[in-house]
Amino acid sequence: MIPVILRLLALALLVLAFLWLIGMKIVARIADWIHFAAPCPVSFGWVLESPLRRWYLRKVPERIGFRVGERVLEIGPGLGVFTRQAAEHVGAAGQVVALDVQPEMARRLAHRMKIAGLEKVRIVVGNAEALPFVSGYFDRAFAVSVMAEVRNKTHAFSELYRALKGGGMLSITEEFLDPDYPFPAETSRRAGAAGFQFVQRAGGLWTYTSNFRKPAPEGVPVSEV
């Protein structure tokens, strides 16, 4: 009797895993079609900082390629897992601006940055579909498991293109455990439609980082990733 129960439990877990990893992705694409999306609730912020997630996303800062002195924009920072690392990489000569659509999440992030001694990080409440920044201001922009949560992704990618300098870099990281997970080809299609040029991709289907560049004016040198 016990082996039968164990098999049934294993089968139930497999079904639940399938519904989460595959079924929810189908639902997410239907939601995207009708322009429905929502950010990670503030009450779920602890999930973003879980040890497991930190472990399998540990290479993300290296893949993004932050540089000293850069002006960096982060979309959807949550509680600042990568905000802090970005600030440490760009140093005192650089600037990190973290934009979140949820005022409460932004408030909590500001508190954490203050405790970490990184009060220079500028935290802005705003929408990725209408960035409150002048054109051509940032050297680099990045988002980790965020772009799929934006309602109008076309507008968001276009706004990121506008906010970056010519030659500026955009890094998009996605993780398969996210029910909204877009496949690499989907991310490349959206970025390309906004005018970005694909540079490279690191990782695999479980988690990947795709880097894109905004073309620089002719004759203006651009740095490597």
PEKA-V624652 format. One record per pair of residues at least 12 apart in sequence whose ideal C-beta (glycine too) atoms are under 7 Angstrom apart, sorted by the first residue. I is the first residue (numbers start at 1). J is the second residue. D is the distance in whole Angstrom. If there is no record, write none. Layout:
BEGIN
I;J;D
I;J;D
END
This chain:
BEGIN
20;179;7
21;176;7
24;179;4
25;179;6
25;181;6
28;148;7
28;179;6
28;180;5
35;151;5
35;152;6
36;151;7
37;149;5
37;150;6
37;151;5
38;149;6
39;76;7
39;101;6
39;102;6
39;149;5
40;78;7
40;149;7
42;102;6
42;104;5
42;105;5
45;78;6
45;79;5
45;105;7
48;78;5
48;79;6
48;81;6
49;79;6
49;81;6
54;81;7
56;207;6
57;175;7
57;207;6
60;82;7
60;144;6
60;173;5
60;209;6
61;82;7
61;85;5
61;89;7
63;202;4
63;209;4
64;142;5
64;171;4
64;209;7
65;225;5
66;86;6
66;89;4
66;90;6
66;140;7
68;90;6
68;91;5
68;93;6
68;94;6
69;90;6
69;91;7
69;93;4
69;94;5
70;90;5
70;94;5
70;139;4
70;140;5
71;94;7
71;95;5
71;137;6
71;138;5
71;139;5
72;86;5
72;90;6
72;94;7
72;96;5
72;138;7
72;139;7
72;140;5
73;97;5
73;99;7
73;138;5
73;141;4
73;163;6
74;86;6
74;96;7
74;98;5
74;99;7
74;142;6
75;99;6
75;128;5
75;141;7
75;143;4
75;146;5
76;100;6
76;143;6
76;146;3
76;149;7
77;98;4
77;100;6
77;109;6
78;105;6
79;108;6
79;109;6
79;112;6
80;109;5
80;112;5
80;113;6
82;144;6
83;96;6
83;98;5
83;109;7
83;113;7
83;121;6
84;116;6
84;118;6
87;118;5
87;121;5
95;122;7
96;121;5
97;122;5
97;124;6
98;121;6
98;123;5
99;124;5
99;126;5
99;128;7
100;125;6
101;126;7
101;127;5
103;125;5
106;123;5
106;125;5
109;123;6
110;123;5
128;150;5
128;156;4
128;159;6
129;150;6
129;151;7
129;152;5
129;155;4
129;156;5
129;159;6
130;159;7
131;159;5
131;163;5
133;163;5
135;162;5
135;163;7
136;164;7
136;165;5
137;163;6
138;163;5
138;164;5
138;165;7
138;168;6
139;165;6
139;168;5
140;168;6
140;169;5
141;160;5
141;163;7
141;164;6
141;170;5
142;171;4
143;172;6
144;173;4
145;173;7
145;174;6
145;175;5
145;178;5
147;172;6
148;178;7
148;180;4
148;181;7
148;182;5
149;180;6
153;190;6
154;193;7
157;190;5
157;191;6
157;193;7
157;194;4
158;194;5
161;194;5
161;195;5
161;196;6
161;214;6
164;214;5
166;214;6
166;215;7
166;216;4
166;217;5
166;220;6
167;213;7
167;214;7
167;216;4
167;220;6
167;222;4
168;214;5
169;211;6
169;213;6
169;225;7
170;191;7
170;196;6
170;212;5
171;209;6
171;211;5
172;187;5
172;210;5
173;207;7
173;208;7
173;209;4
174;187;7
174;208;6
175;207;4
176;205;6
176;206;5
176;207;7
184;201;6
184;208;6
184;210;6
187;210;5
188;210;6
191;212;5
195;214;7
196;212;4
196;213;7
196;214;6
197;212;6
197;213;5
197;215;6
198;212;6
199;211;4
199;212;6
199;213;5
199;225;6
200;225;6
211;225;5
END
